[in-house]
Amino acid sequence: MIKRKLPSIRMIFMMVILACAGITPAQAGDVTGLRGGVPLDGAERSPELTKWMPDSHALPRAYLQQPPLVPHQIESYKIDMRQNKCMTCHSWSKAKETRATKISLTHFRNRFGSEMSDVSPQRYFCTQCHVPQKDAPPLVENTFKPVEAIK
């Protein structure tokens, strides 16, 4: 019986400690997010949908060691434990006939640096690092400049 009540007792204890310390949750008016001043329960018009950049050749990189950007849409690509749509074009056996970039040799090394005969599990989920581009304005202003050495 006590085991069932223990989580409730802990929660009440934490609430009492926080109240005594004068810590209160942030008020909705104090936080400004991407929604602007619209409250969470307020009605807002749907955001404008952005378009994928048109398919193109390799896109320029902005900094050293940047993973290559995906120069085409991948919205319907399925990548899970059993299949990886990217490999239908970018695998070493298909890249020549599809005229796609072959995946890097680094993708065949495991975390210990040992060479593998297939893509390493740490590199299998391509979209962890490689992202397609959308024609969308930046969410926040920035002063980023690409590295001059790689232009």
Secondary structure as GFF3:
##gff-version 3
##sequence-region A 1 151
A	DSSP	alpha_helix	2	21	.	.	.	ID=ss1
A	DSSP	three_ten_helix	28	30	.	.	.	ID=ss2
A	DSSP	beta_strand	51	52	.	.	.	ID=ss3
A	DSSP	alpha_helix	87	90	.	.	.	ID=ss4
A	DSSP	alpha_helix	95	98	.	.	.	ID=ss5
A	DSSP	three_ten_helix	105	108	.	.	.	ID=ss6
A	DSSP	three_ten_helix	121	123	.	.	.	ID=ss7
A	DSSP	three_ten_helix	126	128	.	.	.	ID=ss8
A	DSSP	beta_strand	134	135	.	.	.	ID=ss9
A	DSSP	three_ten_helix	148	150	.	.	.	ID=ss10
###
